[in-house]
Amino acid sequence: MMNKKVFQKIGQGLKRIASKALAVAPLVAMTVQRTAHATSVVSQINSLNSFVLSIIQAAGVIVTAWGIFEFANGYQSHDGTQQTSALKRIIAGLIMVGAGTLMSMLGVSVS
């Protein structure tokens, strides 16, 4: 008689454990799937981030070259206003070229 009660309690305990495991299993599967999708999204955002940063750097090279050309014209014609404007353009272009380094120095994550 004792053995029958012990086996019944063990059976009830196993049923409880199995029902709880079956209830938690879908949540674990969804969490793993969500993590895989999140990694995919983060890699795409990092790709877009590097693409935009390369466009900014290319534009910075163009602005810097334009500023050097304008400074040479201002220097040749002895126009101080044009030279000042060209120096501002050169500095802005250099900042654009070094945007990735500048952002990482400021603590913004750049991949």
Helices and strands as residue ranges (DSSP letters): H 2-77, H 80-97, H 99-106
